[in-house]
Amino acid sequence: MLNTAYAMGQMGGAGGQSAQGGGLGAFIPIILMFVIFYFLLIRPQQKKAKDHQTMISNLKKGDRVITSGGIYGQIISLDESTANIEIADKVRVKLARSNIAGLTAEARPASNKK
C-alpha cells in the first residue's frame, strides 16, 4: 500500500513541473480566438464603415437617397455636415449627412421597358 501511495506522489510532482513550463501554450487559444474575431467581426465592420464614409463624401445634388429612418428622397442641397432632402412636393427636410443610409436606383418609367 505504501508503494502505491509513493508512486502516485512522484507522478503528481512531475505533472506540476510540466504545467509550469507550457506558459506560451496557454495563450495560443486566446490568440486564436482574437484572430477569428478580427476576421469575422472587426474587419468587415471597418470595411463597411469605410464604404459608408466614401459614399457620404461622394454625394451630390440630385442623388436619390434613403435615410437611416427609411425615408426616400432627393438631395436638393449639401453642406459640409448636413443635406437638404426633398421627400415630397414642396416637403424638404434637413438632416445630418451621416443619417443617409445609401443611394437608391432611379425608378425608370414603365414606358421605357421593351
N, CA, C and O atoms as a DFTB+ gen file, in Angstrom:
456 C
 N C O
     1  1       0.817      -1.186       0.000
     2  2       0.000       0.000       0.000
     3  2       0.865       1.256       0.000
     4  3       0.520       2.262      -0.619
     5  1       1.979       1.182       0.696
     6  2       2.888       2.310       0.720
     7  2       3.503       2.565      -0.651
     8  3       3.709       3.720      -1.025
     9  1       3.794       1.525      -1.395
    10  2       4.399       1.689      -2.716
    11  2       3.447       2.415      -3.674
    12  3       3.881       3.226      -4.492
    13  1       2.181       2.126      -3.567
    14  2       1.203       2.772      -4.426
    15  2       1.103       4.256      -4.118
    16  3       1.056       5.076      -5.034
    17  1       1.070       4.601      -2.869
    18  2       0.976       5.998      -2.476
    19  2       2.232       6.751      -2.903
    20  3       2.151       7.896      -3.348
    21  1       3.385       6.114      -2.768
    22  2       4.647       6.734      -3.141
    23  2       4.701       6.963      -4.657
    24  3       5.178       8.007      -5.102
    25  1       4.232       6.029      -5.432
    26  2       4.235       6.164      -6.895
    27  2       3.310       7.291      -7.331
    28  3       3.637       8.037      -8.254
    29  1       2.186       7.419      -6.694
    30  2       1.265       8.492      -7.046
    31  2       1.849       9.850      -6.679
    32  3       1.632      10.832      -7.388
    33  1       2.582       9.911      -5.583
    34  2       3.201      11.158      -5.178
    35  2       4.261      11.597      -6.182
    36  3       4.359      12.792      -6.462
    37  1       5.038      10.708      -6.722
    38  2       6.064      11.034      -7.704
    39  2       5.441      11.544      -9.006
    40  3       5.940      12.492      -9.612
    41  1       4.371      10.922      -9.417
    42  2       3.726      11.321     -10.661
    43  2       3.129      12.719     -10.536
    44  3       3.191      13.504     -11.482
    45  1       2.560      13.033      -9.396
    46  2       1.984      14.353      -9.176
    47  2       3.051      15.436      -9.234
    48  3       2.780      16.522      -9.746
    49  1       4.248      15.183      -8.729
    50  2       5.322      16.164      -8.760
    51  2       5.801      16.418     -10.180
    52  3       6.081      17.564     -10.531
    53  1       5.900      15.405     -10.989
    54  2       6.354      15.571     -12.369
    55  2       5.314      16.320     -13.184
    56  3       5.663      17.106     -14.065
    57  1       4.039      16.084     -12.898
    58  2       2.976      16.788     -13.625
    59  2       2.951      18.269     -13.302
    60  3       2.603      19.075     -14.165
    61  1       3.304      18.644     -12.104
    62  2       3.321      20.040     -11.706
    63  2       4.392      20.821     -12.446
    64  3       4.165      21.980     -12.793
    65  1       5.547      20.231     -12.700
    66  2       6.627      20.915     -13.397
    67  2       6.294      21.125     -14.868
    68  3       6.635      22.172     -15.418
    69  1       5.647      20.179     -15.519
    70  2       5.336      20.330     -16.937
    71  2       4.243      21.378     -17.155
    72  3       4.225      22.020     -18.205
    73  1       3.345      21.568     -16.213
    74  2       2.303      22.581     -16.353
    75  2       2.889      23.980     -16.273
    76  3       2.371      24.894     -16.916
    77  1       3.960      24.177     -15.498
    78  2       4.586      25.484     -15.389
    79  2       5.409      25.805     -16.623
    80  3       5.527      26.980     -16.969
    81  1       5.974      24.840     -17.294
    82  2       6.822      25.064     -18.457
    83  2       6.042      25.453     -19.705
    84  3       6.643      26.025     -20.614
    85  1       4.756      25.183     -19.809
    86  2       3.970      25.463     -21.010
    87  2       3.222      26.780     -20.920
    88  3       2.030      26.808     -21.225
    89  1       3.853      27.862     -20.521
    90  2       3.205      29.157     -20.357
    91  2       2.683      29.722     -21.666
    92  3       1.572      30.250     -21.709
    93  1       3.465      29.619     -22.733
    94  2       3.042      30.146     -24.026
    95  2       1.900      29.322     -24.616
    96  3       1.040      29.864     -25.311
    97  1       1.886      28.038     -24.348
    98  2       0.839      27.162     -24.853
    99  2      -0.537      27.522     -24.320
   100  3      -1.546      27.244     -24.967
   101  1      -0.586      28.138     -23.150
   102  2      -1.873      28.522     -22.569
   103  2      -2.481      29.723     -23.286
   104  3      -3.697      29.908     -23.255
   105  1      -1.643      30.549     -23.936
   106  2      -2.146      31.739     -24.626
   107  2      -2.541      31.477     -26.077
   108  3      -3.185      32.324     -26.696
   109  1      -2.179      30.349     -26.623
   110  2      -2.490      30.044     -28.024
   111  2      -3.999      30.047     -28.290
   112  3      -4.404      30.621     -29.301
   113  1      -4.857      29.451     -27.460
   114  2      -6.301      29.529     -27.730
   115  2      -6.836      30.959     -27.679
   116  3      -7.717      31.316     -28.460
   117  1      -6.312      31.780     -26.769
   118  2      -6.764      33.171     -26.675
   119  2      -6.357      33.938     -27.927
   120  3      -7.153      34.702     -28.473
   121  1      -5.137      33.743     -28.378
   122  2      -4.657      34.403     -29.592
   123  2      -5.475      33.946     -30.794
   124  3      -5.845      34.760     -31.639
   125  1      -5.756      32.657     -30.873
   126  2      -6.562      32.118     -31.969
   127  2      -7.973      32.706     -31.961
   128  3      -8.517      33.004     -33.024
   129  1      -8.569      32.878     -30.793
   130  2      -9.904      33.488     -30.709
   131  2      -9.869      34.941     -31.175
   132  3     -10.786      35.386     -31.865
   133  1      -8.825      35.688     -30.811
   134  2      -8.720      37.075     -31.243
   135  2      -8.604      37.164     -32.765
   136  3      -9.226      38.028     -33.382
   137  1      -7.817      36.280     -33.371
   138  2      -7.669      36.272     -34.832
   139  2      -9.007      35.979     -35.504
   140  3      -9.351      36.615     -36.500
   141  1      -9.753      35.035     -34.975
   142  2     -11.062      34.691     -35.544
   143  2     -12.023      35.870     -35.414
   144  3     -12.727      36.200     -36.368
   145  1     -12.059      36.508     -34.241
   146  2     -12.923      37.674     -34.058
   147  2     -12.533      38.796     -35.002
   148  3     -13.403      39.489     -35.530
   149  1     -11.239      38.988     -35.222
   150  2     -10.798      40.059     -36.110
   151  2     -11.321      39.835     -37.524
   152  3     -11.885      40.747     -38.128
   153  1     -11.137      38.621     -38.058
   154  2     -11.535      38.375     -39.438
   155  2     -13.040      38.219     -39.623
   156  3     -13.548      38.482     -40.713
   157  1     -13.767      37.800     -38.593
   158  2     -15.209      37.606     -38.740
   159  2     -16.038      38.808     -38.305
   160  3     -17.147      38.992     -38.806
   161  1     -15.533      39.631     -37.387
   162  2     -16.337      40.730     -36.856
   163  2     -15.722      42.106     -37.100
   164  3     -16.376      42.985     -37.662
   165  1     -14.495      42.296     -36.690
   166  2     -13.905      43.635     -36.695
   167  2     -13.605      44.115     -38.104
   168  3     -13.987      45.229     -38.462
   169  1     -12.939      43.314     -38.908
   170  2     -12.539      43.726     -40.257
   171  2     -13.731      44.041     -41.162
   172  3     -13.716      45.082     -41.819
   173  1     -14.764      43.195     -41.231
   174  2     -15.918      43.546     -42.072
   175  2     -16.630      44.816     -41.617
   176  3     -17.126      45.580     -42.445
   177  1     -16.684      45.045     -40.303
   178  2     -17.346      46.245     -39.801
   179  2     -16.548      47.489     -40.188
   180  3     -17.140      48.508     -40.545
   181  1     -15.217      47.428     -40.125
   182  2     -14.386      48.555     -40.532
   183  2     -14.530      48.823     -42.027
   184  3     -14.568      49.980     -42.446
   185  1     -14.609      47.768     -42.834
   186  2     -14.759      47.928     -44.282
   187  2     -16.105      48.567     -44.615
   188  3     -16.190      49.424     -45.495
   189  1     -17.153      48.149     -43.912
   190  2     -18.481      48.722     -44.147
   191  2     -18.509      50.199     -43.766
   192  3     -19.097      51.011     -44.481
   193  1     -17.885      50.551     -42.654
   194  2     -17.843      51.952     -42.221
   195  2     -17.047      52.799     -43.214
   196  3     -17.418      53.942     -43.482
   197  1     -15.970      52.260     -43.755
   198  2     -15.161      52.992     -44.732
   199  2     -15.953      53.207     -46.025
   200  3     -15.905      54.293     -46.603
   201  1     -16.675      52.192     -46.480
   202  2     -17.506      52.324     -47.679
   203  2     -18.610      53.360     -47.472
   204  3     -18.902      54.137     -48.380
   205  1     -19.222      53.381     -46.294
   206  2     -20.278      54.347     -45.992
   207  2     -19.717      55.766     -45.981
   208  3     -20.351      56.687     -46.496
   209  1     -18.537      55.947     -45.401
   210  2     -17.915      57.269     -45.366
   211  2     -17.574      57.743     -46.779
   212  3     -17.740      58.922     -47.090
   213  1     -17.106      56.849     -47.625
   214  2     -16.807      57.196     -49.023
   215  2     -18.078      57.595     -49.757
   216  3     -18.079      58.563     -50.517
   217  1     -19.169      56.847     -49.533
   218  2     -20.440      57.169     -50.181
   219  2     -20.941      58.545     -49.729
   220  3     -21.429      59.321     -50.551
   221  1     -20.827      58.849     -48.459
   222  2     -21.288      60.142     -47.940
   223  2     -20.467      61.288     -48.518
   224  3     -21.015      62.342     -48.840
   225  1     -19.169      61.091     -48.652
   226  2     -18.331      62.169     -49.180
   227  2     -18.544      62.383     -50.679
   228  3     -18.232      63.459     -51.189
   229  1     -19.067      61.384     -51.397
   230  2     -19.287      61.498     -52.841
   231  2     -20.719      61.893     -53.204
   232  3     -21.073      61.861     -54.383
   233  1     -21.545      62.259     -52.238
   234  2     -22.914      62.678     -52.541
   235  2     -22.908      63.970     -53.339
   236  3     -22.023      64.812     -53.183
   237  1     -23.914      64.112     -54.200
   238  2     -24.032      65.344     -54.991
   239  2     -25.515      65.695     -55.141
   240  3     -26.395      64.871     -54.896
   241  1     -25.756      66.902     -55.539
   242  2     -27.119      67.391     -55.719
   243  2     -27.824      66.552     -56.777
   244  3     -27.255      66.270     -57.832
   245  1     -29.064      66.151     -56.497
   246  2     -29.855      65.367     -57.441
   247  2     -29.824      63.874     -57.169
   248  3     -30.611      63.134     -57.758
   249  1     -28.942      63.408     -56.299
   250  2     -28.903      61.980     -55.967
   251  2     -30.159      61.585     -55.207
   252  3     -30.656      62.335     -54.367
   253  1     -30.667      60.390     -55.515
   254  2     -31.811      59.853     -54.776
   255  2     -31.249      58.967     -53.676
   256  3     -30.437      58.078     -53.933
   257  1     -31.693      59.221     -52.434
   258  2     -31.120      58.540     -51.274
   259  2     -32.218      57.975     -50.380
   260  3     -33.395      58.306     -50.520
   261  1     -31.800      57.121     -49.467
   262  2     -32.673      56.629     -48.407
   263  2     -31.979      56.962     -47.090
   264  3     -30.771      56.776     -46.950
   265  1     -32.752      57.454     -46.132
   266  2     -32.190      57.818     -44.839
   267  2     -32.158      56.600     -43.922
   268  3     -32.737      55.559     -44.230
   269  1     -31.475      56.747     -42.796
   270  2     -31.430      55.639     -41.844
   271  2     -32.799      55.383     -41.218
   272  3     -33.024      54.317     -40.645
   273  1     -33.704      56.335     -41.319
   274  2     -35.071      56.152     -40.829
   275  2     -35.996      55.526     -41.855
   276  3     -37.158      55.257     -41.553
   277  1     -35.497      55.286     -43.078
   278  2     -36.301      54.644     -44.116
   279  2     -37.048      55.600     -45.013
   280  3     -37.965      55.180     -45.718
   281  1     -36.689      56.873     -45.012
   282  2     -37.375      57.862     -45.844
   283  2     -36.592      58.042     -47.145
   284  3     -35.382      58.267     -47.132
   285  1     -37.305      57.938     -48.266
   286  2     -36.695      58.136     -49.578
   287  2     -36.816      59.597     -49.965
   288  3     -37.813      60.247     -49.651
   289  1     -35.808      60.113     -50.643
   290  2     -35.865      61.494     -51.088
   291  2     -34.766      61.806     -52.079
   292  3     -33.957      60.949     -52.434
   293  1     -34.755      63.065     -52.520
   294  2     -33.766      63.530     -53.483
   295  2     -33.020      64.704     -52.866
   296  3     -33.629      65.589     -52.264
   297  1     -31.699      64.708     -53.018
   298  2     -30.884      65.763     -52.431
   299  2     -31.098      67.061     -53.198
   300  3     -30.953      67.112     -54.419
   301  1     -31.445      68.107     -52.458
   302  2     -31.656      69.431     -53.036
   303  2     -30.388      70.267     -52.886
   304  3     -29.971      70.939     -53.830
   305  1     -29.775      70.226     -51.702
   306  2     -28.522      70.956     -51.483
   307  2     -27.708      70.244     -50.409
   308  3     -28.240      69.492     -49.593
   309  1     -26.400      70.503     -50.436
   310  2     -25.478      69.864     -49.497
   311  2     -24.643      70.915     -48.789
   312  3     -24.304      71.950     -49.362
   313  1     -24.322      70.640     -47.555
   314  2     -23.398      71.432     -46.769
   315  2     -22.297      70.471     -46.310
   316  3     -22.325      69.292     -46.664
   317  1     -21.339      70.954     -45.534
   318  2     -20.276      70.075     -45.063
   319  2     -20.809      68.948     -44.185
   320  3     -20.345      67.812     -44.290
   321  1     -21.768      69.244     -43.330
   322  2     -22.263      68.227     -42.404
   323  2     -23.754      67.944     -42.541
   324  3     -24.258      67.025     -41.895
   325  1     -24.478      68.706     -43.365
   326  2     -25.919      68.500     -43.500
   327  2     -26.317      68.367     -44.965
   328  3     -25.560      68.712     -45.872
   329  1     -27.514      67.863     -45.162
   330  2     -28.082      67.736     -46.503
   331  2     -29.553      68.112     -46.438
   332  3     -30.253      67.743     -45.495
   333  1     -30.022      68.846     -47.442
   334  2     -31.447      69.147     -47.575
   335  2     -32.024      68.170     -48.578
   336  3     -31.536      68.048     -49.701
   337  1     -33.074      67.473     -48.154
   338  2     -33.665      66.422     -48.979
   339  2     -35.134      66.733     -49.191
   340  3     -35.848      67.093     -48.255
   341  1     -35.579      66.591     -50.439
   342  2     -36.999      66.749     -50.756
   343  2     -37.618      65.360     -50.763
   344  3     -37.234      64.497     -51.552
   345  1     -38.594      65.157     -49.861
   346  2     -39.215      63.840     -49.744
   347  2     -40.574      63.775     -50.430
   348  3     -41.089      62.686     -50.684
   349  1     -41.149      64.921     -50.727
   350  2     -42.405      65.018     -51.478
   351  2     -42.424      66.409     -52.101
   352  3     -41.523      67.212     -51.858
   353  1     -43.449      66.697     -52.904
   354  2     -43.540      68.024     -53.497
   355  2     -43.591      69.082     -52.403
   356  3     -44.472      69.054     -51.543
   357  1     -42.649      70.010     -52.440
   358  2     -42.546      71.126     -51.507
   359  2     -42.403      70.698     -50.043
   360  3     -42.721      71.468     -49.136
   361  1     -41.927      69.473     -49.813
   362  2     -41.649      68.994     -48.457
   363  2     -40.158      68.686     -48.394
   364  3     -39.679      67.723     -48.992
   365  1     -39.439      69.524     -47.658
   366  2     -37.988      69.377     -47.569
   367  2     -37.580      69.180     -46.111
   368  3     -38.155      69.768     -45.195
   369  1     -36.576      68.339     -45.930
   370  2     -36.053      68.086     -44.598
   371  2     -34.547      68.305     -44.609
   372  3     -33.869      68.044     -45.603
   373  1     -34.048      68.784     -43.494
   374  2     -32.621      68.987     -43.332
   375  2     -32.127      67.938     -42.342
   376  3     -32.652      67.834     -41.234
   377  1     -31.128      67.168     -42.732
   378  2     -30.623      66.138     -41.843
   379  2     -29.110      66.037     -41.954
   380  3     -28.509      66.536     -42.905
   381  1     -28.511      65.391     -40.981
   382  2     -27.070      65.188     -40.983
   383  2     -26.698      64.209     -42.096
   384  3     -27.428      63.258     -42.374
   385  1     -25.560      64.456     -42.722
   386  2     -25.119      63.570     -43.802
   387  2     -24.950      62.131     -43.325
   388  3     -25.198      61.191     -44.080
   389  1     -24.532      61.961     -42.087
   390  2     -24.298      60.607     -41.569
   391  2     -25.589      59.798     -41.455
   392  3     -25.530      58.575     -41.332
   393  1     -26.748      60.448     -41.493
   394  2     -28.029      59.740     -41.436
   395  2     -28.495      59.242     -42.795
   396  3     -29.569      58.650     -42.897
   397  1     -27.719      59.466     -43.828
   398  2     -28.061      58.927     -45.141
   399  2     -27.518      57.503     -45.205
   400  3     -26.310      57.284     -45.117
   401  1     -28.415      56.547     -45.356
   402  2     -28.031      55.135     -45.324
   403  2     -27.447      54.666     -46.648
   404  3     -26.552      53.820     -46.665
   405  1     -27.950      55.212     -47.771
   406  2     -27.429      54.765     -49.047
   407  2     -28.120      55.439     -50.209
   408  3     -29.096      56.172     -50.051
   409  1     -27.584      55.165     -51.375
   410  2     -28.171      55.670     -52.609
   411  2     -29.207      54.682     -53.108
   412  3     -29.084      53.478     -52.886
   413  1     -30.234      55.194     -53.786
   414  2     -31.242      54.316     -54.377
   415  2     -31.140      54.409     -55.894
   416  3     -30.671      55.410     -56.435
   417  1     -31.576      53.373     -56.560
   418  2     -31.589      53.370     -58.017
   419  2     -32.737      54.239     -58.508
   420  3     -33.811      54.272     -57.906
   421  1     -32.500      54.931     -59.591
   422  2     -33.561      55.765     -60.186
   423  2     -34.687      54.865     -60.669
   424  3     -34.445      53.843     -61.310
   425  1     -35.898      55.242     -60.363
   426  2     -37.056      54.499     -60.859
   427  2     -37.272      54.864     -62.321
   428  3     -37.418      56.038     -62.662
   429  1     -37.289      53.867     -63.169
   430  2     -37.475      54.110     -64.595
   431  2     -38.951      54.017     -64.951
   432  3     -39.662      53.151     -64.441
   433  1     -39.406      54.890     -65.806
   434  2     -40.809      54.845     -66.221
   435  2     -41.134      53.518     -66.916
   436  3     -40.262      52.903     -67.531
   437  1     -42.376      53.089     -66.814
   438  2     -42.805      51.820     -67.412
   439  2     -42.769      51.892     -68.940
   440  3     -42.651      50.854     -69.589
   441  1     -42.866      53.081     -69.530
   442  2     -42.890      53.202     -70.977
   443  2     -41.530      52.917     -71.602
   444  3     -41.465      52.646     -72.801
   445  1     -40.432      52.968     -70.830
   446  2     -39.102      52.689     -71.368
   447  2     -38.820      51.196     -71.495
   448  3     -37.873      50.813     -72.182
   449  1     -39.615      50.342     -70.853
   450  2     -39.387      48.891     -70.909
   451  2     -39.831      48.370     -72.260
   452  3     -40.853      48.790     -72.803
   453  1     -39.040      47.441     -72.797
   454  2     -39.385      46.849     -74.099
   455  2     -39.735      45.395     -73.966
   456  3     -40.050      44.742     -74.961
